[in-house]
Structure formats: C-alpha cells, structure tokens
Amino acid sequence: MSPEDAARCCTLGLLLELATSPKPGLVDRLSNPDDYAYFTASAVALYPCFLKAARGTPVGDAVICSTREMMSWQRGGNTHLGSLLLLTPLAKAAVEAGKIEGLHRSLEKTLKQMDYRDLHKILKAIRIVGPGGLGKVAYLDVNSARTYNLVKHRKLSVVEAFKPYARWEVVAHEYCTNYQASMMHGYRFLRKRIFQEDWNTAGINTFLNILQHLPDSHVSRRQGRHAAKILSRLAKQVLDAGGVGTAEGSRRYTQLIKIVKRAGMKPAATADLLAVAYTLLLLSGWRP
C-alpha cells in the first residue's frame, strides 16, 4: 500500500459516508446543499494531511494539519473532527501493514506509539475546532492550561489519557480498543452486505448495525444516554426486519428518521465509524 493510496482511501471513505443517503439527522446527498458543500470541501482538503501521516509524519502533527485545513477550506465549522482523529492513525498504519491482513497489528502498534507530544497536539486540535457539547470536564479539559502541563509532566500517551472516556466517547473507545467497533460492527458487516445489495443500501444498513451495537456518543452528550439507547433499539428493529432493502425495514427506517428529526438528534459519532468502515473496505481492495 503506497502512502498516496492510503490517503486516497481515507478521503474516499469520507466522501462515501457523506454520500450515503438518507442518514437520520445528518448531512448527506439529500440534505441542505450548503452543508453538503461544506462537508465535501472538508473531505477533499484533508487528503494532504492523510498523506503526511501515511508518509510517517507523527499523528499529532498530521491531526493539527487536518484541523487547520478542514476549517480553512469551508465555512461550515466542524465537519470532520471525529473522522479525522480516527482516520489519521489508520492512514499511517495502513502503509506500515501493506495488506489488510496485517492492519490490526500495525494499527495497534501505531496507537501505542502515540505519545504525550501527539496527545498535546490532538488536544490542541480539539480546542482549535471547538466542537459543541463538550462542556467543562474534570480531566483533560482542552481549554485549561493545567491539562497541557499535566500531559507534559506525566508524559501521558494518547491511549492512557483517553481510557477514562472510552465508555462514552467514540474516538476514545476506538483508540483504546484498537478500533473494535469500526472493525467488527462496521467493516466486517459492510464487507458482507456490499456484495448482497447496492453500496448505498449496504452503507445505511452498516450505519444501523454500528448504531445498534454502540449507542451514539454525540446523541448521548446532548440528549442523554437513555435517548442514545432508544435510538440503538430502533436501529436494531430496522435490521431485524431485514434492513432498509426490505419493505418492512424501509418502513421502520422512515419512522426512525422522523423520530430523530423531531428529537433533534444527530448521530454523528456513528457516521464517523461508517467513514472508517468504508475506508477499511477500500484498503482491502474494494472499489465503487
């Protein structure tokens, strides 16, 4: 796997996730044209930063590059913070692995090598973007100078620092579990469905499969964990009916979309994992 191809897979993974439609409460081909343009510009702008990571640039430096490019190439604010945090280590690991079969071990190595310098820059990148819903936290507050002094003094690795958040924040969960949800509920499920139905239907069903197994952390932060668990149950009901490719599954999915819209939910964390799943599929050799 060349660095250029790894970066292309990451960028195309973002674009395929964006194009998958309809996604409840999220930006896609059927949503607001301005929002779609913001996300498209952002995804394309991230390519050179994924390429830097793939060529060996430290993950923290590549993440800083990504956040600045993301914010400078469109006017919609935070479009891809979660996705770029997940895809940047993946771009680096993919080149070192060479083939998809070696990616799991290579990714684990990459994550373990992300040290306090990477952590400092990742936290700085989050502060630059300023995603909504974070609030003040007792540990690793990106807006507190004490956090950066703590990171430097204790020389905290990224995985070590993110462990307390692994149960309720999707990036922390994936960093601390070697991308367990992306691999198991995303990529493996998508790899089976992509040859059974069109790519868009397979993408929606993969989105639902991720959601049913991992309550969306974005929804949890804004509407509460109970709301996130209800949404997971609704996703399961669609898949239990055969997925969106069936009449009953499609009917249930339409109802899910209406509920999400009324509640103002945005399951963006699930979309981040779908982008990773598409990227993993592309890294395995699949092409649209």
C-alpha positions as CSV (number, residue, x, y, z in Angstrom):
1,M,0.0,0.0,0.0
2,S,1.5,3.3,-1.1
3,P,1.1,6.4,1.0
4,E,-0.9,8.0,-1.8
5,D,-3.3,5.1,-2.0
6,A,-3.7,5.0,1.8
7,A,-4.6,8.8,1.7
8,R,-7.0,8.3,-1.2
9,C,-8.8,5.5,0.7
10,C,-9.2,7.8,3.8
11,T,-10.5,10.7,1.6
12,L,-12.8,8.5,-0.4
13,G,-14.1,6.8,2.8
14,L,-15.2,10.3,4.0
15,L,-16.9,11.0,0.7
16,L,-18.7,7.7,0.6
17,E,-20.0,8.2,4.1
18,L,-21.2,11.7,3.1
19,A,-22.9,10.4,0.0
20,T,-24.7,7.6,1.9
21,S,-28.4,8.7,1.9
22,P,-30.6,9.2,3.8
23,K,-28.9,9.3,7.2
24,P,-31.1,10.3,10.1
25,G,-30.3,13.8,11.3
26,L,-27.1,14.1,9.4
27,V,-25.7,15.7,6.2
28,D,-25.9,13.6,3.0
29,R,-26.8,13.9,-0.7
30,L,-30.4,14.7,0.2
31,S,-29.8,17.3,2.9
32,N,-29.1,21.0,2.7
33,P,-26.9,21.8,-0.4
34,D,-24.7,24.3,1.6
35,D,-24.0,21.7,4.3
36,Y,-23.2,19.1,1.7
37,A,-20.7,21.5,0.0
38,Y,-19.1,22.2,3.4
39,F,-18.5,18.5,4.1
40,T,-17.3,17.8,0.5
41,A,-14.8,20.6,0.6
42,S,-13.6,19.5,4.0
43,A,-13.1,15.8,3.0
44,V,-11.1,16.8,-0.1
45,A,-9.0,19.3,1.9
46,L,-7.9,16.5,4.3
47,Y,-6.1,14.5,1.6
48,P,-2.6,16.1,2.0
49,C,-2.8,15.7,5.8
50,F,-3.7,12.0,5.5
51,L,-0.8,11.7,3.0
52,K,1.6,13.3,5.6
53,A,0.5,10.7,8.2
54,A,0.9,7.9,5.6
55,R,4.4,9.1,4.8
56,G,5.4,8.9,8.5
57,T,4.6,12.3,10.0
58,P,3.7,11.9,13.7
59,V,-0.1,11.5,14.2
60,G,-0.3,14.7,16.3
61,D,1.3,16.8,13.6
62,A,-1.0,15.4,10.9
63,V,-4.0,16.0,13.1
64,I,-3.1,19.7,13.6
65,C,-2.7,19.9,9.8
66,S,-6.1,18.3,9.3
67,T,-8.0,20.6,11.6
68,R,-6.5,23.7,10.1
69,E,-7.2,22.5,6.5
70,M,-10.7,21.5,7.5
71,M,-11.5,24.9,8.9
72,S,-9.9,26.9,6.2
73,W,-11.5,25.2,3.2
74,Q,-15.1,25.7,4.1
75,R,-17.3,28.0,6.2
76,G,-19.4,25.4,8.0
77,G,-17.2,24.9,11.0
78,N,-16.6,21.5,12.5
79,T,-17.3,18.9,9.8
80,H,-15.0,16.0,10.3
81,L,-13.2,16.2,13.7
82,G,-14.2,12.8,14.9
83,S,-13.5,11.2,11.5
84,L,-10.1,12.8,11.0
85,L,-9.0,11.7,14.5
86,L,-9.9,8.1,13.6
87,L,-8.6,8.1,10.0
88,T,-5.2,9.8,10.6
89,P,-3.7,6.9,12.6
90,L,-5.3,4.5,10.2
91,A,-3.5,6.1,7.2
92,K,-0.2,5.7,9.0
93,A,-0.9,2.1,10.0
94,A,-2.1,1.1,6.5
95,V,1.2,1.8,4.8
96,E,3.2,0.0,7.5
97,A,0.8,-3.0,7.3
98,G,1.0,-3.2,3.5
99,K,-2.1,-5.5,3.3
100,I,-5.4,-5.6,5.2
101,E,-4.4,-8.8,6.9
102,G,-1.7,-7.0,8.8
103,L,-3.6,-3.9,9.6
104,H,-4.9,-4.9,13.0
105,R,-1.4,-5.4,14.4
106,S,0.0,-2.4,12.7
107,L,-2.8,-0.2,14.0
108,E,-2.3,-1.4,17.5
109,K,1.4,-0.5,17.2
110,T,0.6,2.9,15.8
111,L,-1.8,3.7,18.7
112,K,0.7,2.6,21.3
113,Q,3.3,4.8,19.8
114,M,1.2,7.9,20.0
115,D,2.9,9.7,23.0
116,Y,2.4,12.8,25.0
117,R,3.6,15.0,22.1
118,D,0.8,13.6,19.9
119,L,-1.7,13.9,22.8
120,H,-0.7,17.6,23.3
121,K,-1.4,18.3,19.6
122,I,-4.6,16.3,19.5
123,L,-6.0,18.2,22.5
124,K,-4.9,21.5,20.8
125,A,-6.6,20.4,17.6
126,I,-9.9,19.8,19.5
127,R,-9.5,23.2,21.1
128,I,-9.0,24.9,17.7
129,V,-12.1,23.3,16.3
130,G,-14.2,23.9,19.4
131,P,-16.8,21.1,19.0
132,G,-20.1,21.7,20.7
133,G,-21.3,19.8,23.7
134,L,-18.0,19.2,25.4
135,G,-18.6,21.5,28.3
136,K,-16.2,21.6,31.2
137,V,-14.7,18.3,32.3
138,A,-12.6,17.3,35.3
139,Y,-9.9,15.6,33.3
140,L,-8.3,16.6,30.0
141,D,-10.2,19.9,29.6
142,V,-8.9,21.1,26.3
143,N,-9.5,24.8,27.3
144,S,-7.4,24.5,30.5
145,A,-3.7,25.3,30.6
146,R,-3.5,22.8,33.5
147,T,-4.3,20.0,31.1
148,Y,-1.3,20.7,28.8
149,N,1.0,21.0,31.8
150,L,-0.3,17.6,33.1
151,V,0.3,15.9,29.8
152,K,3.9,17.2,29.6
153,H,4.7,16.5,33.3
154,R,3.3,12.9,33.3
155,K,4.2,12.2,29.6
156,L,0.8,10.7,29.1
157,S,0.3,8.6,26.0
158,V,-2.8,9.1,23.9
159,V,-4.3,5.7,24.8
160,E,-3.5,6.1,28.5
161,A,-5.1,9.5,28.6
162,F,-8.2,8.6,26.7
163,K,-9.0,5.4,28.8
164,P,-11.4,7.2,31.2
165,Y,-13.5,8.3,28.3
166,A,-13.6,5.0,26.4
167,R,-17.1,4.1,27.6
168,W,-18.8,7.2,26.4
169,E,-16.8,8.9,23.6
170,V,-16.3,7.2,20.3
171,V,-12.8,8.3,19.4
172,A,-11.6,7.3,22.9
173,H,-13.4,4.0,22.6
174,E,-11.7,3.2,19.3
175,Y,-8.3,4.3,20.4
176,C,-8.5,2.1,23.5
177,T,-9.9,-1.0,21.8
178,N,-7.9,-1.0,18.6
179,Y,-10.9,0.2,16.5
180,Q,-13.1,-2.7,17.8
181,A,-16.5,-1.2,16.7
182,S,-15.1,0.0,13.4
183,M,-13.8,-3.4,12.6
184,M,-16.4,-5.7,14.0
185,H,-19.7,-3.8,13.6
186,G,-18.6,-1.6,10.6
187,Y,-16.1,-3.1,8.2
188,R,-16.9,-6.8,8.7
189,F,-20.7,-6.2,8.3
190,L,-20.2,-3.8,5.3
191,R,-17.9,-6.3,3.6
192,K,-20.7,-8.9,3.6
193,R,-23.5,-6.6,2.7
194,I,-21.7,-4.8,-0.1
195,F,-22.0,-7.9,-2.4
196,Q,-25.6,-8.5,-1.4
197,E,-27.1,-5.1,-2.2
198,D,-26.1,-1.8,-3.7
199,W,-23.4,0.2,-1.9
200,N,-25.8,2.9,-0.6
201,T,-28.2,0.3,0.9
202,A,-25.2,-1.6,2.4
203,G,-23.9,1.7,3.8
204,I,-27.2,2.6,5.5
205,N,-27.5,-0.9,7.0
206,T,-23.9,-0.7,8.2
207,F,-24.7,2.6,9.8
208,L,-27.6,0.9,11.6
209,N,-25.5,-2.0,12.6
210,I,-22.9,0.2,14.2
211,L,-25.7,2.2,15.9
212,Q,-27.4,-0.8,17.4
213,H,-24.2,-2.1,19.0
214,L,-22.7,1.2,20.1
215,P,-25.1,3.9,21.4
216,D,-24.1,7.2,19.7
217,S,-21.9,9.3,21.9
218,H,-22.9,12.5,20.2
219,V,-26.5,11.8,21.0
220,S,-25.6,10.7,24.5
221,R,-23.8,14.0,25.2
222,R,-26.7,16.2,24.0
223,Q,-29.9,14.2,24.7
224,G,-28.6,11.8,27.3
225,R,-27.7,8.1,27.4
226,H,-31.3,6.9,27.6
227,A,-32.1,8.6,24.3
228,A,-29.0,7.1,22.7
229,K,-30.0,3.6,23.9
230,I,-33.5,4.1,22.5
231,L,-32.0,5.1,19.1
232,S,-29.9,1.9,19.2
233,R,-33.1,-0.2,19.8
234,L,-34.8,1.5,16.9
235,A,-31.8,0.7,14.6
236,K,-32.0,-2.9,15.7
237,Q,-35.7,-3.1,14.8
238,V,-34.9,-2.0,11.3
239,L,-32.2,-4.6,10.8
240,D,-34.4,-7.3,12.5
241,A,-36.9,-6.6,9.7
242,G,-34.3,-7.2,7.1
243,G,-32.7,-3.8,6.8
244,V,-33.6,-0.9,4.5
245,G,-33.6,-3.1,1.4
246,T,-36.9,-4.7,2.5
247,A,-40.4,-3.1,2.6
248,E,-40.8,-3.5,6.3
249,G,-37.3,-2.5,7.1
250,S,-37.7,0.6,4.9
251,R,-41.0,1.5,6.7
252,R,-39.3,1.2,10.1
253,Y,-36.3,3.3,8.9
254,T,-38.7,6.0,7.7
255,Q,-40.2,6.1,11.2
256,L,-36.7,6.2,12.8
257,I,-35.8,9.2,10.6
258,K,-39.0,11.0,11.7
259,I,-38.2,10.3,15.4
260,V,-34.6,11.5,15.1
261,K,-35.8,14.7,13.3
262,R,-38.4,15.5,16.0
263,A,-35.9,14.9,18.8
264,G,-33.2,17.0,17.1
265,M,-30.7,14.1,17.3
266,K,-27.5,14.0,15.3
267,P,-25.8,10.5,15.5
268,A,-22.6,11.9,14.2
269,A,-20.4,9.5,16.1
270,T,-21.9,6.6,14.1
271,A,-21.2,8.4,10.9
272,D,-17.6,8.7,11.9
273,L,-17.4,5.0,12.3
274,L,-19.1,4.4,9.0
275,A,-16.4,6.5,7.3
276,V,-13.8,4.3,8.9
277,A,-15.7,1.2,7.8
278,Y,-15.7,2.5,4.2
279,T,-12.0,3.3,4.4
280,L,-11.2,-0.2,5.7
281,L,-13.2,-1.7,2.8
282,L,-11.3,0.4,0.3
283,L,-8.0,-0.6,2.0
284,S,-9.0,-4.2,1.5
285,G,-9.2,-3.6,-2.3
286,W,-12.9,-2.9,-2.9
287,R,-13.7,-0.1,-5.4
288,P,-17.1,1.6,-6.1
